[in-house]
Amino acid sequence: MNPSPSPWVRCVALPPPSLKNNTADTDRLLAALKKELAAETIDVDLDLLKQLPAVLRKAGYRIRCTVFRDRHRWVLTGIDTPEAPRPAAGIAVDLGTTRVALRLIDLASCRVTGEHAFDNPQIAIGSDVLARIHHADSPGGLKELNDLIIGGLNTAVGEICRTAGIEPYDICAVSVAGNTAMTHLFLGLEPRWIIREPYIPVVNRPGVLKAADLGLQVSPFARVLVFPNIGSYFGGDLIAGILFSGLHRRQAPALLVDVGTNAEVVLGNRDWLVGCAGAAGPALEGGVTRMGMLAGPGVIDRVAIDPAGRGFDIHTLEERPPIGICGSGVIDLAAQLFLAGMIDIRGKLVAAACSERLRVVEGLRQLVVVPAGQSGTGKDLTISQADLDSLIRSKAAMYTILETIAMTVGLNLDELDTFYVAGTFGCFINPRSAIVIGMLPDLPLERYVPIGNSSLQGAALALTSENAVDEIDRIRDRITYLELNVNQDFMNRFSAAKFLPHTDTGRFPSVLTS
């Protein structure tokens, strides 16, 4: 999708008033704007109308307008003189459960002028959405969670604006993409029924709202486009990912997976889309092991093991002494342990092959990945049998989600010629390692296409393309949501996938020859 130049910033020239043309200032402006935008209706806030007479006369009836659009209505979000106007900016937000990312965009030029990210402050309440939803049920809990995310966003907006040399007041449009639970907490909506059968959100289409009503410290006239969700676990972040990837415009079916706290998956093409989500994320974010952590300096992201001597080759981000391991490192480690014969097909540590690296602490087997003398913590970095068991469950869930959604539409996974992998998972993961442990299907590596933070990219598209607003709606309307919580076939396939790489090894021919 190519963003059109300045879809939200338009300059219009108005005929000056006279005794023969004494139309009201607002009617005069809206008539010109309706013609410019081919719009039937344009809303204007009362406080903005109060500024209009002075701005019109100062500008000589040539005026720069900042606008935004919902599905059916336009709204005027700012007015200024065309000469040396104040900046007109937008903020795209990826509202992640763990990490929140922002992108600052000049609405006049559609250029990116800044980026910022911060840890979601709601982590102080709970690391996952389930804990936060339960907290929202406590007295004052929902307000506390809402205040945390709104406060975090306001601080981040202030920082990104300072860096860019503009004021938060210059932010005229905001787009927000997040999962269903995070969207509810951002809006201050009661999320408790999302996790209770039959899993009903308060709203699926929040639409375009006033920033001031949400507590965002930007222009008082700014509007916020909140990406719609489908189902309790399929949110606007994945719809934003579909928008960015162009999956919904392809002729051949393709698959998109975005792994965060949950694994969210969509399969389809320009004619149909099927989506589902499931709990396969914590292991893939590095949460499977006590030494697991998010990607950062000193975190292990790649592991290689010599199959003969079983020596470990460890790589860390920024090549610092290792202090922990992220999701891609855990997947690499498990794949290498399997290929070296140090874990068996059940993911169990093989004592003879692990030799002196194997420890038993409080009756639990642990494998030393990095000895204390080589680590950045001064302590052994280990992975336990319980950690590996958790990884096996997560990888089995991941593969089963992919298998279930494909079989639902009568496809085999090997029929897909493009497999989009989004998020940090997509940026860092080695697809070969994920194939070895049976997390991803055994496809040629060139079919795996990493697309980075597709949620943020999609949110940014909503601020740089007028057509994106309509596309978001069309995407949402075409998705059939598959509820895995009540899918018995999913549970049956899940049991079969809890082996390395799978009970049906014929599905992974390349692993058999490794």
N, C-alpha and C positions, 0 to 999 in steps of 0.2 A: 504494500500500500504506500503510495507516494504522497506525503503530506502536501496539501495545497498551500500556496503562500498566504500567510496571515489569515487563516480561516476565521479567527475570532477578533481581528482588529480591522476595522473598516473606516475609511475617511469619506464623509459625505458633505456635499455643498448644498446649502439650503437657500431658497430665495428669501431675501430679507423682508421683514414685514413692512406694510404700508397701509395707508387708509383704505386702499383697494384690496389689500391682502392682509387681513388682520387675524389670521389663524393663530391659535394659541401656540406658544413655543413648543410644548410637548407634542401637539398634533403635527406641527410642522416637521419636527425631527423624526417622529415615528413614520410619517408618510414617506420620507426619503429613505429611511432604514428598511421599511417593508419592501420598497422597490429594489434596493440594493441586495437584500437577502432573499428575495422572493418568499417573504414570510407573511402569514396571515395575522399572526398575533405576536406582539412583543411586550413583555412585562417590564415595568420600571418601578423600583422602590421609591417610596415617597421622599426619603432623605436625599436620593439622587436628584429627584425633580427640583428640590430646593436649590441645588447648585446650578441648574440648567440655565436660567436667565443670564447670570453673570458670565458663564463660560461661553454661551452663544455670542454674546455681544463682544466679549474680549477677542474671540476667534474670528469675528467678522462673518459669522454664519458658515464658516468651514470648520468642521468639528471631527475629531477622531473619536470613534466609538469602540469600546470593548464589549463584546457580546459573548453569549454562550447559549447552548441549545440543549434542550431535553428532546425526547422523541417527537413532541408535537408543538412545543412552544419555545420561542426565543426569549432571552432576557438581556436587558442592557445592564452591564456590570461596571461601566466606567465611561466618563466623558472627559475630554481634554482638548487643548488647542493642538493643531498639527505641528506647530513649530515648537521644537524642544519640549515635547511632552514628557510626563513622568513615564518610567518604564511600565509596560504591561506584561506581567509575568504569570506563569502557572507553575504549580507544584504537582508532580506525579508521585504517588505513594504506593509502595508495596508494603502492605500491612501484614508483616510476617509474625507468626507466633513467637519466634525466637529473636528475629532481627527485623528491623524496620528500615527500609531504604527510601530515599527521596531523590528526585531529579528536578532541578529548576530549569524552566524553559522560558525563553523570550517569546511571547505569543505573537509579536510582530514579525519576527524572522524565523520562528520555529527552531531556533538554535538552542542546544543544551548549554546552559551557562554555569551549572554547578551540580554536584552530587554530594550526598551526605547519608550516613547510615548510623544507627545506634541500636543497642540492645533493647528489646521491648521491656519497658519497666514493669510490666505485669508479671515478669518472671519472678519478682519478689513474692508474688502471691502463689504462683504455681508454674512449673516449667511447661505444662501441657494445657490444652484447652479444657480438658475434662476437669482438672483441678480448679481452673478459673470459673467454670460454669457452676461447680458446686459452691465455690466461694460467693458467687453472685447470689446464691440463695440465702446467705446469711444477712443479718440486719446491716444495712449500709454497704454490703459487699459489691453490689452492682455499681453504685456511685463511685466507690473506691477504685474499681477497675477502670471505669470510664474516665475518671479524673487522671489516672496514671497515664493512659495512652494519649489523651488530649494534651496533658501537660508535657509529655515527652515530645509530641509533634510540635507544639508551640515553641519549645526550646530549640528543636532541630530547625524549624523554619527560621527562627531568629538567627541561628548560626549560619545557615546557608545563604541567607540574605546579606548578612554582614560581609561574608566572603565575596559575594558578587557585587557589593556596593549598592544595594538597593534596600528598600524598607519593606517589612511585612505588609504594609498598607498597599504596596504595589502588586501584591498577589491577587489577581482577579478571578482565577479559576483553579480548582483543585480536583484531581481525579484519584480515587482510592480503590485499590484492588486487594482483597483479603479473603481468607476462608470465611465460611458462614458464621462461625463462632466469633472470630475477630471482628467481623463486620457488625455483629450485634453489640459487642462490647464497645466498639467505636461509636455507635449510635446511641448507646445507653438503653438498648432493648433487652428485655428479659430473655435469656438464652436457655432456660431450664428445659423447655420442651424439645429442644434440638436433640437431646440425648435420651429421650424417653419415647418408647413406642407410642404412636407411629411416626416419631421424629419430625415434628412440624416447626419450622422457623416462624418468627413473628411476621417477617416480610421477605419476599424473594426479589422484589424490584424496588429498592429504596429510591432510585431515580436521582434527580438533581435537587439538592437541598441548599438552604442558605448556610453559609459558613458560620455566620454569627449565631445561628440557632444551635450549632454543634459545639460552640465554644472555641472555635479556631480563631487565632489572633492574626487575621489577614485583613484585606479590604472588607469593610462592613457590607459591601454590595456583592462580594464574591460568591460564586456558586460552587458546590461540591458534587461531582458526579461519582456516585458510589456504584461500582460494578455489581450487577445482579448475581444472585446465587441460585443454585438448583439443588434442592435437597439439603439435608443436615450436614453433610460432609463434602459437598461439591460446591465450591465457592467462586466468588468473583475473580480470585487470583488465577484460577485455571481458565476462566473465560477470557481474561486478559492474555493469557498464554496462547490460547487458540487464535485470538486476534493477531498477535504478533507473529506467530509461526506461519499463518496463512493456511493452516490445515483445512479450514472450512472452505477454501477455494480450490483445493486440489481435486483432480479427477480420480486418481488412484487412492485407495485407502491408505492412511498413515496413522501412526500412533504417537501420542504425546504423553510423557510421564513427567510429573513434577513431584519431587520428593522433598518434604520438609518434615513436620511432625507427623503428617500422614503421607501416604502415596496416593496422589490424585492422577487419574488416567483418563484420557479421552481417545477414542478411536473413530475414524470416519473420513469423510471427504465432503465435496460440495453438495452432495445430496442428502447425507444423513450423518448424525453424530451420536455416539453413545458414550456416556461417562460413568465413572464410578470412583470410589475412594475407599481406602482401608488403612488400618493401623500397621504400616510397614516402615514407618519413618525413623523412630528413635535410634535403631541400630545404624541406620544410614547417615544419621547426623553425628555419629560418634558417641551416642549415648549408650551403646551396648556394654561398654567396659568401664571399670573404675578409672582407667587412664584415658578414657574417651573425652574429647573436647572439640569445640568448633575450630575450624581452620584458623591458624594464626602463626606467628613466628615461633619456631621450635616445635611445631606440631608435626608428627609423622604423617606424610601424605602418600608415600610410596614405600613398598617393601619388596625386596627380592631375596630368595633363598637359593643357594647353590644346592641342587638336588643330590650331588655326590657327597660333599663335605658338610652340608647343611649349615653353612655360614650365612649370617644375615647381613644384607646390604640395606641400610636404613637411610632414607632421604627425608629431611625436614624442610618446612617452609622457611625461606631465608637462610637455610643451611645453619641454623642454630643448634646447640645441643638439645637432644630430644627431651620434651617435657610431657608429652601425651600423644594421642593419636586421634585423627579425625575419621570420618566415615569412609572416605576413599582408602585411607591407610588400613582400616580394619578389613575391608573387602580384599585388598591386596594381600594382607597378612594371611587371611583364611585361605585364599586361593593358593598361595605359595606353600602354606603348611600342608594342604591337601596334595599338591603335586609332589612335595618332598616326602610324602608318606608319614608326616608327623601327626596328622589327624586322619581318621578313617572315614568311611562313607556316611557315618552317623554324626560326624563332627567331633568324635571323641579323641582326646589326646592319646597317642600311642607311646607308651613309656619307653620302649626300646629305641625308638627313633628320636625321641626328644632328649634322651640321655641326661647330661648334667644340667640342661636348661629346665628340667622338670622339678618343681618343688611341690611339697604338700604342706599347706598352711591351714591349720585348724580343720584338718580332714578334707580340705578342698584342693584339688590339683590346680597348679598354676604354672604357666610357661613364661620364663623370663625372656622378654623380647629385647630389652636393653638393660644390661647390668648397671648397677648403681654407679660404678666408676665412669661410665660413658654417658650417663643421663644428665640432663640439666637440672634435675631435682635432687641429685645425690642419693636417690633411692632406685631400687629395681623398678622398671616398668614392666608390668606383667599382664597377661591375659589369662583369665581363669576358665575352667571348664564350664562354669555357669555363664560366663560371658559368651563363650562359643555356642552354648545351647540357645542363648537369646538371639544370637546372630542367625542361627539356623532357622529359628521360628520367623524372624523378620524376612530373611531371604525367601523362605517358603511362601510367606504371605505375599511378597512382592511378585514372585513368579505366578502365583495362583490368581492374583488380581489380573495380571496381563492375560493369562490363559483363559480365565472366565469371560472377560469382556470380548475376547476374540471369538470364542466358541459361541457366545450368545448371538453373534451375527453370522455364524457359519464360516468363519475364516480360521485358518491355521496361522500361527505367529510367523512361520517362515514365508508366508505369502506377502508380508509387508516389506515394501522396498524403502521405506523411510521411517525411522524411529527417532523422534525428537526427544532429547533428554534435557530437561530444564533445571534451573536452580543451581545451587552450589554443588549438588549431586552431579549434575551434568557437566559442570566445569572441571571437576577434579577426578571423577571416577574413571578408572581404566575399564572400558567395556569388556576387555578380554578377561580380567579378573572376575567381573560379575558373571560372565558366562561360565567360567570354570566352576564356580560354586553353585551355579544354577539359579542365579537371581534374575538374569536377563536371558532371553532366548538365544540359541546358538545361531546367530545371523552373521553374515559377512560384516566385518567391522566398519566398512564404509557406509553401511546403512544407518549407523548411529550418528546422529547430528546433534552436537551440544549447542544449545541456544541461550545459555546464561540465564539471567534473571528475567524470564519471559513475563512475569507478572508486572515488574516495573516497566519493561519495554511496552507492554500493552497499555498500561496506564498512561505512559507518555504519548502513545499514538492518539489517545483520546483527546490530547491537548494540541495535537499538531495536524489533525485531519477531521474535518467536519463529517466526512463519510463514516468515520469510526463509530460515531454515536448510533447510526442506523445499523452498522454491522454488529455491534455489541448485542443489540436487540435480536437481530436475525440469528446470531449464534445461539443465544439463550433459548429462543423458541424452537430451535431444531434439535436440541439435545434431549435424548432419552436417558434418564438417570436410572442406573441399575443399583438397587439397594442390596449390598452384600450381606448386611446383618441378618437377612432372612433367606439367604440363598444356600440351600443344603448342598448343591453341587460344589459350591465354593469350599465348604468344609471338607468334603470328600477329597477334592483335588489338593487341598492344603496338606492333608496327611501324607499324600503321595510325594509331595515336594520337599518333605523334611529329611531329605538325604542329599548327599553330594555326588554328582550334581542333581540327581533325581532318581527315583526308583526305576523309571524308564530311561535307562542310559542311552537308548537309541535316539532320544531327543537331543542329545549333546554329542554328536559324532566327533567334533573337533577336540573335545576334552578327552575322549578315549584314546586319541592318538598323541596326546601331549606327553 
